Amino acid sequence: MKNSKSIIAIIALAIVATTVAFVSCKKEKQEQKSYNEEQSVQCSDNMDEYLISFKKKLLSAQKGEETISLEQAQRDLCNLLNFDFGDANYATNKLQRDTLYVPLSLTGGTVDLAQLAKSYNSAFAMILNTYDKIDIPEKSVLLISCHIEQKAKQDTANISLILTTRGFVEDDLKVSFDETDNWRVWEQLGKCDGTCVGDDHVSMLEKVYLNNRPILACENGRIYYSNPSGPHYLHADSFEEDNPNVYYNYHYRLWCGLGSEVISHCVEYPEMTYYYNNLCQILSNEAWRPLGHVVTDIDTCFLDHYLSIEPEYFYTFCCGYTTAKPNCTNVGPAY
């Protein structure tokens, strides 16, 4: 899945990333803060060797020869598919997620390697077929998340795969907020003057975050992720503002409000900047993810809660995010 990345795209992303480090949450004038730390990606020879060896053993396995646990099967299958397809170290501002399902036969609650090989071959073909049909510019596979769930009282399981394909659109390179940014809260209502319908404060936060998404440093080869975790979710009503001088939306660090406010409220530039800084800070907190993991992608959303003391729903901003460990490999281009 090797793609030609345009020179224009590379030049454009120079404003948001260096070639040797993570860059996240761009500083805006004097009001925004940068919460990222510089990290480089080391060549993962041990992971490469393990996955190459595992793939050889998997594809040569005979029925009844060896079984492994569901947990190991999920981990090794997922890492192998990411090793096969992952090609993540490019500028990204478009994401597409496709959920695929593959059956797996079990043996007394364990996984026979020969049966896992059949599921692997099916998953490989399904990912390749789905990827070929995706129509976004500069595409490559960002991440494949995997989950194996055993059916109740049966020796069968379902493997669910979330294929996340990344892309880059040169004309959509918004990397910061300014005085022209004043957005309706949600439901793609556009700017407060009625223009730009199709976006809202939620989609703009996600767009700017993705345009400032870290580009990973890898001297040669490609980046693939291992041990994906998530999606995890953060909710605005879990993050109270402890500064008494900030008076946005019920003193939460991300947007919360009543249903009528979803329609009527205008998120002006200072408030947009406030939410963006807070979102970056929350997601950059290493306590939220396993050691060595980075946030690979986010998916913003809203949740409603019925309040018995109010005649309408209370809405809270939410954000799903996935983490994984980046690996730098010199083993060929993605398939």
C-alpha positions in Angstrom: 0.0 0.0 0.0 2.8 2.4 -0.8 1.5 5.8 -1.8 3.3 8.8 -3.3 3.1 11.7 -0.9 3.1 15.1 -2.6 5.8 17.6 -2.0 3.2 20.2 -1.4 1.8 18.2 1.5 5.2 17.7 3.0 5.9 21.4 2.8 2.6 22.3 4.3 3.1 20.0 7.2 6.4 21.6 8.0 4.4 24.3 9.8 3.0 21.8 12.3 5.7 19.1 12.6 9.4 18.5 12.6 11.1 15.4 11.0 12.5 14.2 14.2 9.8 14.5 16.9 6.2 14.4 17.8 4.4 17.7 17.4 1.0 18.3 18.9 -1.5 21.0 19.8 0.0 24.0 17.9 0.6 27.1 20.0 -1.7 29.9 19.0 -0.2 33.4 19.5 0.3 33.9 23.2 -3.0 32.3 24.3 -2.4 28.6 23.5 0.0 26.3 25.2 2.0 23.4 23.9 1.7 20.2 25.9 3.7 17.9 23.7 7.1 16.3 24.6 9.6 15.4 21.9 9.9 11.7 21.3 11.5 9.7 18.6 10.6 6.2 17.3 13.2 3.6 17.7 13.7 0.7 15.2 11.7 -2.2 16.5 13.9 -5.2 15.5 12.7 -7.4 18.3 9.0 -6.8 17.4 9.8 -7.4 13.7 11.6 -10.6 14.4 8.8 -11.9 16.6 6.1 -11.1 14.1 8.0 -12.6 11.2 8.6 -15.7 13.2 5.0 -15.9 14.4 3.7 -15.5 10.8 5.9 -18.3 9.6 4.7 -20.6 12.4 1.1 -19.5 11.9 1.0 -20.2 8.2 2.7 -23.6 8.5 0.7 -24.8 11.5 -1.1 -28.1 11.3 -4.5 -28.7 13.0 -4.0 -29.9 16.6 -0.3 -29.0 16.7 -0.5 -26.0 19.0 -3.1 -23.9 20.8 -2.8 -20.5 22.4 -5.1 -18.4 24.6 -7.7 -16.0 23.3 -5.7 -13.1 24.7 -2.5 -14.1 22.9 -4.4 -14.8 19.7 -6.0 -11.3 19.8 -2.6 -9.6 20.5 -0.5 -11.5 18.0 -3.1 -11.4 15.2 -3.6 -7.7 15.7 0.1 -6.9 15.7 0.7 -9.0 12.7 -2.0 -7.3 10.7 -0.6 -3.9 11.6 2.9 -5.1 10.6 1.5 -6.3 7.3 -0.6 -3.2 6.5 0.4 -0.3 8.7 2.0 2.7 7.1 1.3 5.6 9.5 4.1 8.2 9.4 2.4 10.8 7.2 0.5 14.0 7.5 -3.1 13.2 8.4 -6.3 15.2 8.5 -8.8 12.6 7.2 -9.7 9.3 8.9 -12.1 6.6 7.7 -13.1 3.7 9.9 -14.5 0.4 8.6 -15.6 -2.4 10.9 -14.9 -5.9 9.6 -16.0 -9.3 11.0 -14.2 -12.6 10.7 -15.2 -15.9 12.3 -12.8 -18.0 14.4 -13.3 -21.6 15.5 -12.1 -22.4 19.0 -10.9 -25.6 20.7 -12.1 -25.9 24.2 -12.0 -22.1 24.7 -8.4 -21.9 23.2 -7.2 -21.1 19.7 -5.7 -23.7 17.4 -3.0 -22.0 15.4 -4.2 -23.7 12.2 -7.7 -22.2 12.7 -6.2 -18.8 13.5 -4.3 -19.1 10.2 -7.6 -19.5 8.3 -9.0 -16.4 10.1 -5.8 -14.5 9.4 -6.0 -15.2 5.7 -9.7 -14.2 5.6 -8.9 -11.0 7.5 -6.0 -10.2 5.2 -8.2 -10.5 2.1 -11.0 -8.6 3.6 -8.7 -5.7 4.7 -7.1 -5.5 1.3 -10.5 -5.5 -0.5 -11.9 -2.8 1.8 -8.8 -0.7 1.5 -8.8 -0.8 -2.3 -12.4 0.7 -2.3 -11.6 3.6 0.0 -11.5 6.9 -1.9 -9.5 9.4 0.2 -6.4 11.2 -1.0 -2.9 10.1 0.0 -4.3 7.1 1.8 -2.5 4.4 3.9 -3.5 2.2 6.8 -3.1 4.1 10.1 -4.2 1.3 12.5 -6.1 -1.9 12.8 -7.7 -2.6 16.1 -8.9 -6.2 16.9 -11.2 -7.8 19.4 -12.0 -11.5 19.7 -15.3 -12.3 21.5 -16.3 -15.9 22.2 -19.9 -16.7 21.6 -21.8 -17.8 24.8 -21.4 -21.6 25.4 -20.0 -22.2 21.9 -16.7 -23.1 20.5 -16.8 -20.2 18.0 -15.8 -16.6 18.2 -16.1 -13.4 16.2 -13.0 -11.3 15.4 -14.0 -7.7 15.0 -11.5 -5.5 13.2 -11.6 -1.7 13.0 -9.6 -0.6 9.9 -8.6 3.0 10.3 -7.4 4.5 7.0 -5.7 7.9 7.1 -5.5 10.5 4.3 -4.5 14.0 3.7 -6.4 16.8 1.9 -4.1 19.8 1.1 -7.0 22.3 0.9 -8.2 21.5 4.4 -5.0 22.4 6.4 -6.5 24.4 9.3 -4.0 24.3 12.1 -5.2 27.0 14.5 -8.1 29.2 15.6 -8.4 32.9 15.1 -11.0 35.7 15.5 -13.0 34.4 12.6 -13.8 31.2 14.5 -17.2 31.4 16.1 -19.2 28.2 15.8 -22.5 26.7 16.8 -22.1 23.9 19.3 -23.1 20.8 17.4 -25.3 19.2 14.7 -23.2 20.7 11.9 -24.9 24.1 12.2 -21.9 26.0 11.0 -20.7 29.4 12.1 -22.8 31.8 14.2 -23.6 33.9 11.1 -25.1 30.9 9.3 -22.2 30.2 7.0 -20.0 27.0 6.9 -23.0 24.7 7.5 -21.6 21.2 7.8 -19.1 22.0 10.6 -19.5 23.0 14.2 -17.4 23.6 17.2 -17.0 19.8 17.7 -15.8 19.0 14.2 -13.5 22.0 14.2 -11.8 20.9 17.4 -11.2 17.5 15.8 -10.1 19.0 12.5 -7.5 21.2 14.1 -6.3 18.4 16.4 -5.8 16.1 13.4 -4.0 18.7 11.4 -1.6 19.1 14.3 -1.4 15.3 14.7 2.1 14.1 15.4 4.2 12.9 12.5 6.5 10.2 13.8 10.2 10.2 13.1 11.5 7.1 11.4 14.9 7.3 9.5 14.0 4.5 7.1 11.0 2.3 6.4 7.6 2.9 7.8 5.7 3.2 11.1 3.3 0.6 12.2 1.5 0.3 15.6 1.3 -2.5 18.0 -0.9 -3.4 21.0 -3.7 -1.0 20.2 -5.9 -0.1 23.1 -9.4 1.4 22.9 -11.4 3.2 22.0 -11.4 4.9 25.3 -13.8 7.8 26.1 -13.4 11.0 27.9 -16.5 13.0 28.9 -16.7 16.8 29.6 -18.5 16.4 32.9 -15.5 14.5 34.2 -13.3 17.5 33.9 -14.3 20.5 36.1 -12.6 23.8 35.8 -10.8 24.7 39.0 -10.1 28.3 38.0 -12.9 30.5 39.4 -12.2 33.2 36.8 -13.3 31.0 33.9 -17.0 31.2 33.3 -17.7 28.9 30.3 -20.5 26.3 30.3 -21.1 25.3 33.9 -17.4 25.4 34.8 -16.4 22.4 32.8 -13.2 22.4 30.7 -15.0 21.0 27.7 -18.5 22.0 26.5 -21.6 21.1 28.5 -25.0 22.6 28.4 -28.8 22.2 28.0 -30.4 21.1 24.8 -31.7 24.7 24.1 -28.1 25.9 24.4 -26.9 23.4 21.8 -29.1 25.3 19.3 -28.6 28.9 20.6 -25.1 29.1 22.0 -22.3 30.5 19.9 -18.8 29.3 20.7 -16.6 32.4 20.1 -12.9 32.4 19.4 -11.7 32.7 23.1 -13.9 29.8 24.1 -12.8 27.7 21.1 -9.2 28.3 22.1 -10.0 27.4 25.7 -11.6 24.0 24.7 -8.8 23.2 22.3 -6.1 23.8 24.9 -8.0 21.7 27.4 -8.5 18.8 24.9 -4.8 18.8 24.0 -3.8 18.8 27.7 -6.2 16.0 28.6 -5.1 13.8 25.7 -1.4 14.5 26.3 -1.7 13.1 29.9 0.4 10.0 29.9 -1.5 8.6 32.8 -4.3 7.9 30.3 -2.4 5.4 28.2 -0.1 2.4 28.6 3.7 3.0 28.7 5.1 3.8 25.3 1.7 4.4 23.7 0.6 7.5 21.8 -2.8 8.7 20.9 -3.3 7.4 17.3 -6.7 9.0 16.5 -9.7 10.7 18.0 -13.4 10.7 17.3 -15.5 13.5 18.8 -19.1 13.2 19.8 -21.9 14.4 22.2 -23.9 12.6 24.8 -27.2 13.5 26.4 -28.3 13.0 29.9 -31.9 13.5 31.1 -32.2 15.7 34.1 -35.3 15.2 36.3 -35.0 18.8 37.6 -34.9 20.2 34.1 -37.5 19.9 31.2 -34.7 19.1 28.7 -31.6 17.1 28.2 -28.1 18.0 29.4 -25.5 17.5 26.7 -21.8 16.8 27.2 -18.9 16.8 24.8 -17.1 13.5 24.5 -14.1 12.1 22.7 -13.2 8.6 21.8 -9.5 7.9 21.4 -7.3 4.9 20.6 -3.7 4.4 21.8 -1.0 2.2 20.5 2.8 1.7 20.5 4.6 3.1 17.4 7.3 0.8 15.8 9.8 1.7 13.1 10.5 -1.1 10.7 12.9 -1.5 7.8 10.9 -4.5 6.5 9.6 -3.4 3.1 6.7 -1.3 2.2 3.2 -2.1 3.4 1.6 -4.8 1.2 
